[in-house]
Amino acid sequence: MIVAKLNDVKKTYRLGDQDIHALNGVSLEITAGEYVAIIGPSGSGKSTLMHLLGCLDVPSAGRMEICGHDVSRASRDVLARIRNREIGFVFQSFNLLPRLDVVANIELPLIYSNLGASERRRRAVAIAEKLGLGDRLRNRPPQLSGGQCQRVAIARALVNDPKIVFGDEPTGNLDSNTGKIVLEIFKGLHAEGKTVVLVTHDRDVAANAKRVIEIRDGQISREYAP
């Protein structure tokens, strides 16, 4: 099953009186259960590609399907529904709400579902315990280490059982040992059958994936298995 398919996708931004061609004819497919890393230097277009794959934006030209949905010209509401149901994000800066405890942060994607409060909490607690946060359920982000915050972010990304999990520089704010632990979690998700896509500039991080897509100047320069 193909979960992401891009055909000659382009993305252009207007900056002042200039057009910035962030992506210039990208075609690729990602199948269910793959572990993919998208790598490239700053300004290469890798973040733009992740935004499109994650339904945070739409292309300027070309065709794009995510989880069976044609999102080439989708509205913001349609993109939001697909993100909530099909996609989980793990960000470098965690993006946790500091005034909410661990369970409440993990529950956030479920608020827009039809689940009752007790079921939302049950799911949030279950995924928190799975990721080793069972003794931190009532703690708030300022009371947690960086590694614990990232595990909360991963739990939040997984609580809706998404088809694709994106990691945007997921180890960028962590020390090397904690980063290895986080990458082991992603490895475990892949072993469980999840589709995992890491976006990074770090070749050591990319080497954890099974397939690497290298972006340069808005185009795929090469693909390889590390």
Buried (B, 14 or more C-beta within 10 A) or exposed (E): EEBBBBBEBBBBEEEEEEEEBBBBBBEBEBEBBBBBBBBBEEEBBBBBBBBBBBBBBBBBEBBBBBBEBEBBEBEEEBBBBBBBBBBBBBBBEBBBEEEBBBBBBBBBBBEEBEBEEEEBBEBBBEBBEBBBBEEBBEBBBEEBEBBBBBBBBBBBBBBBEBBBBBBBBBBBBBEEEBBBBBBEBBBEBBEEEBBBBBBBBBEEBBEBBEBBBBBBBBBBEEEEEE
